[in-house]
């Protein structure tokens, strides 16, 4: 894997690869649906430039270079925006843990 935990081929893990397996019972599927909704809400709160790279990487499963090409920005900018977005998402997630019952 790369230095930031992404596969060596430049592909980031999809949202379904990050979240738990939904093959369990109804309670687990409900928790998974709630977690996905919370993740999407957190992504929607990101500034536009950060939100774009997260959506393209994690929801559209594009490689970093493909994101750079699609947005007409340098590859390094994709990486820095994704890093900043994931940092903000982590802060948002930790800040809302009490609201989720964690």
C-alpha positions in Angstrom: 0.0 0.0 0.0 1.0 3.6 -0.3 2.2 5.8 2.5 -1.4 7.0 3.3 -2.9 3.5 3.3 -4.2 3.5 -0.2 -3.3 0.5 -2.5 0.0 0.9 -4.3 -1.8 1.2 -7.7 -3.1 4.6 -6.7 -6.7 3.4 -6.2 -8.4 4.3 -2.9 -10.7 2.0 -1.2 -14.4 2.4 -2.0 -16.9 3.2 0.7 -18.2 -0.4 0.7 -14.6 -1.6 1.4 -14.3 0.8 4.3 -17.6 0.1 6.0 -18.5 -3.2 7.7 -19.9 -6.2 5.8 -23.7 -5.9 5.5 -24.1 -9.7 5.3 -25.2 -9.8 9.0 -28.7 -9.6 10.4 -31.3 -6.8 10.3 -29.8 -4.8 13.2 -26.4 -4.8 11.6 -27.9 -3.7 8.3 -29.7 -0.9 10.0 -26.5 0.3 11.7 -24.7 0.1 8.3 -27.4 2.2 6.6 -27.2 4.8 9.4 -23.4 4.9 9.2 -23.6 5.4 5.4 -26.1 8.2 5.8 -23.8 9.8 8.4 -20.8 9.5 6.2 -22.6 11.0 3.3 -23.9 13.9 5.5 -20.3 14.5 6.7 -19.0 14.5 3.1 -21.8 17.0 2.1 -20.6 19.4 4.8 -17.1 19.6 3.2 -16.0 22.6 1.2 -16.6 22.1 -2.5 -13.0 21.4 -3.6 -12.5 18.8 -0.9 -16.0 17.2 -1.4 -15.3 16.8 -5.1 -12.1 14.7 -4.6 -13.8 12.5 -1.9 -16.8 11.8 -4.1 -14.6 11.0 -7.1 -12.2 8.8 -5.1 -14.5 7.0 -2.6 -17.9 7.1 -4.3 -16.9 6.9 -8.0 -13.7 4.8 -7.3 -11.5 6.9 -9.6 -7.7 6.8 -9.4 -5.9 9.9 -8.3 -4.6 10.6 -11.8 -8.2 10.2 -13.2 -9.4 12.7 -10.6 -6.7 15.2 -11.5 -7.6 14.9 -15.2 -11.3 15.2 -14.5 -10.9 18.3 -12.3 -8.0 19.8 -14.4 -5.8 20.1 -11.3 -2.3 18.7 -10.5 -2.0 15.2 -9.0 -0.4 16.7 -5.9 -3.4 18.9 -5.4 -5.7 15.8 -5.5 -3.6 14.2 -2.9 -3.4 17.2 -0.6 -7.2 17.9 -0.9 -8.0 14.2 -0.2 -5.7 14.3 2.8 -7.3 17.5 4.1 -10.8 16.2 3.5 -10.1 12.9 5.4 -8.7 14.9 8.2 -11.8 17.1 8.3 -14.0 14.1 8.1 -12.2 12.5 11.0 -12.6 15.6 13.1 -16.2 15.8 12.2 -16.8 12.1 13.0 -15.0 12.4 16.4 -16.9 15.6 17.2 -20.3 13.9 16.5 -19.5 10.6 18.2 -21.8 11.4 21.2 -24.7 12.1 18.9 -24.3 8.7 17.3 -24.3 6.9 20.6 -20.6 6.0 20.6 
